[in-house]
Amino acid sequence: QETIIDNRWRLDGIIGQGGFGSVYIATDILTNQIVAIKLQSLPIPHNPSQVDDLEHESLFYTLLRNDPGIATFHANGRSIPSLPSSSSSSSSSSFEYMVCELLGATLQNLFFRCGNKFSLKTTLMLADQLITRLEAFHSRNLLHRDVKPDNFAMGFGAEKGKTVYILDFGLVGDYLNDHDDERTVLAPSYAFCGSYYWAAISAHLDRSQSPKDDLESLAYMLIYFARGSLPWQGYADPDEPTSAMRERITRLKLSIPVDVLCEGLPSAFARHLKYVRSLGYKDRPNYGKLRAMYRRLMERKGYEYDGVFDWDD
């Protein structure tokens, strides 16, 4: 049985599922365009005046719509009458949805596809785009706060398949907003925000985050791509309280010297992490400096920025 949303989008199959809902590939029956639809259950009882999660996320897609590496936003809304039984949200009759441009595989899925490691060339080409994506994000006083391989994807199709897109604005926050322009101290109101493996040390210590912290998470990503793993991975014991797991990961991030973490890698990776960790809350990162480090390494290795990634072979 077909499921049509708002008499326009036909769900064709599920392509992603998680604790926050499901993502489907769908067809716009008015234009025959292939799109992606994110579906999420609304809380019961639901307050109609409340800004829902996907409505909140849609605002950022609209705000960032002219930036490179941002998926085209089509629509969002509420109340879907019926869903396939495979949906993780099928226990509720009330949903919110968001329709966006269909993208390709996430960097995490591509990493798995490439044998759990990227070549140095692929890592460096990704670094260049990823730094630029975060620079554009931060230029609007926005913080992503969940920088990780699952939240970046390549574009879909030959034309856009060389471009890295930034995903999932569910944890986006503003930086130095009008109501609170000095947030450098430990404060209970700043609950942990992010993903344990990738979060900056400030996030683990429940400190408010700033642009340097997104870039610290990016440093962990790039080290992971080039090394194949991070030392604190594998601490997902289902019988262990989440707080204990987080505490252990925090201790490891604090105790492992940067040069040990980056052992065997070119010095640019360690310099990246040391630099962003040295910044203060209000310091503006030098994005050009970070890009230049990786570009010089590309040149020294004789790599050409040709857009040919490991998964293209």
N, C-alpha and C positions, 0 to 999 in steps of 0.2 A: 504494500500500500504506500503510495507516494505521500510525502509530507511537504506541503507548500506553506511557506511562511509569508504572511501578509499578501497572499495572492500573487507573489512575485518570485520568491526564491525556493527552488526545489532542492531538498537535501538528497545528495547522491551517494554519500558514504562518509563514515567517520574517519578522520585522519589524526586526531589527537584527543587524549582524554586525561583528566587530572582531577585533583581535589576541588578545583574551582569551576568545573564544567567540562564541556566537550567542544571540539572544533570539527566542523564538517566541510567537505568540499560540496559545493552547490552550484546550481545553474540559475542564472537570471532568465526567467522564461520570457521576459519582454525583449531582451537583447541577445539571448543565447550566450552571454558571457559567463565564464567559469569564475567563481568567487570562493572566498572562505567565509564561513559563518561560525562565530563563537556563541555558544549557548550556555546560559547559567541559570540555575533555579533562583527564584526570588524567595526571600524569607517569608515564612508564614507565622503570624499575620504580617502583611506587607503594608508599609506606609507609602501611599502614592506620592507624597510630597518629598520623599527621601530620594537623594541622588544615588542610584544604584551603581554597582561596581562597573558594569560595562558602559553605562552612561558617563561615568567619570572618565573611563579610559577613552571613550569616543571624543571627549573634549580635547584630549591631547593629540589624537590623530588629526582633528580639525585644526588645532593650533599649529601643528608642525607640517601641515599638508604640503607646503612648498619646499620642504627640506629634502635633500637627497637621502635615499635609504629609509624613507618612511612609506609604508604601504598606503595606497589610495583607500580612503575611507568612503564607503557608500551609504550606509544607513545604520540606524539603531532603533530599537523599540522594545515593547513589552508584550507579554501575553501571547503565547503560542498554544494553540488548542491541543495539538497532539504531537508526539515524537516517537521515533522508532524505539522499540523495547531495549535496544542495545545502549541507549543513552544512559549515562550515569545520573542524569537528572530526571529520569522518568517517573520518580515517585511524586513529583509535584506537577500541578496543572498550570502553574504560572511561571513564566520564564522571561528573561530579558535576552536580547540578541544584539549582535554587532556584525555588520557585513563589511568585509574589507577585500582588497586585492589578494588573490591567491599567490603565495610565495613558494619558493622551493624548500629544500631540506634545511633544517637548523644546523648550525655549526657542530652541535653535539652529535647529531645523527651522521653528519659527514665524517666526523672524527672516528666514530665507530666503524663506518664503512671503509675507512682508510687504515684499518688495523690498529686503532687506538694510538695513533701518532701522526702528526703532520711533518712534512719535510720543513727544513728551515726556510726555504723559499716561500712556500705556501704560508707559513706562519708570519713572515715579514710582510707579504702582500696584504694579509688580513690585518696586521697591526696598523698599517697605514690608513686603511679605511676605518677601522674601529676607533682610532684616536680622533679622526675627523668627525665621526658620528657623535662621539661624546662631546667634542668641542662645540658643535652646533647645538646640542641639547643644553649644555651648560650656559651658552650665550644667552639663553632665554631665562636664566636663573632657575632652571629645572634640574633635578637630580633623578637619575633612573632608580638607583638604590637596589637593583637586582641584576647587576651585570654578571652574566654567566653564559656559557655556550648555548644553552637551550633558548636564550632570549635574543639570539641573532640568527638570521637565515639569509640564504642567497636568494636572489630574485628568481622568478619562474620564467623559463623560456630563454632562447638564445640571446635576445637583446638585453635582458635584465639579469641574466644568470651570472654575470661577473660582479654584480653589485651586492654589497652586504647591507641588509636591512635590520633595523633595530625593532624588537618586538616587546610586547607585554608592558603596558604602562600602568599596570595595576598598583604598583608601589611608588609611582612617581611622586616626588614631593618638591616643594619650592625651597629655594636657598635664600637666606637673609630676606624674609618677607617683611612687609611693613609693620607687622605686629610683634616681631621678635627678631631684632637685628643683631643679637649677641647670644649665641647658643653654644658656647665652648665648654661648658661645665657638664659634669655627670648629672643627669637629671632623670628621675624615675619615669617621667612622662614620655621619655623617648624609648619606647620598647624596641626590642631587636627588630630590624627591618632588613630583609635580604635572605640569602641562602648560605647556610653555614660554611660550606666548602669555599665559597667565593667571596664572602663578606670581608670588608676591610676591618682592621683591628678596632677602629673607632666604633663600628657597628657592634662588634662583640662586647665592647665595654659600655654599651648603651649610651654612647655619645651621639649627639646630633651629627648628621653627615654633611659633607660639603663636596665640591667637585673632585678634590684629591682622592676621596674614598671610592668613587666610581672608577678612577684611574688605577687605584690599588687593586680593585677587583679585576680590572683588565690585565694588570701585570700577572696576577695568578693564572688567568686564562691563557695568556701567551706562553707562560712557563709550562703549563699543562700541555698545550699543543705541541711544544717543542720537545718536552721530556717524555710525555706519554702518561704522566700521572703526577699527583701531588702527595706529599708524605702524610697528610692528614686524611686522605681518602680511605674508605674502608671502615670508618667508625660509625656505621649505621646499624648498630645492634638493636634489633626490634625490642629486646627485653630491657634495654637501658633507658632510663628517663632522658627525655630530650635535653633537659638542662645539663645533665652530666656529660652527654655527648658534646654539646656546645662548649662546655668548660674545657674539655680535653682538646678540642680543635683550637680553642683560643690559646691555651697553653703552648701548643705546638707552634702556632703562628708567632707567638711572642718569643719563643725560646730558640727556634731554628735560625741561625745566622743567614742573612740574605745570600752570602757567597756560597753557603752549603746548599741552600735551596736551589741555587742556579748553577751548581757544579756541573761542569761539562758543557755549559752553554756559552755562547759569546757574551762578552761583558755588558752589552746593551741591555740585556734582560735584568741583570742585577742593578745597573745604574737607574733603570726605569723605576724599580721598586724602591730603591734607596731614596731617589729623588722625591717621589710622591709621599713617602712616609715622613720626609723631612718637612713637608709643608704644614703650615698652620691652617686653622679652620677658615680664616678669611683670605688666605693666599690664593691668588689666581694662578693656576698651573700654566706652565709654558708648553702649550701643545706643540708648537713648532719645534721646540727643542727635542721633545720625545719623538716626533716624526723624523726629524733629521738624524737622530741616533740610529734608527732602524733603516733609513734610506742609505746612510753611509755604509752600514753593514751589508746591505744589498749590493752596493757598488763594489765593496771590497771582495765579496764572494763572486762577483761577476754575473749576478743574476739579472735578468731582464724583467721589468714589470710588464709582463705580457698577458696577464689575466688567465694564464693556464695554471690551474690549481691541481693538487694531487688527485682529486676525484674526477678530473677530466681525462685522465690517462686510461 
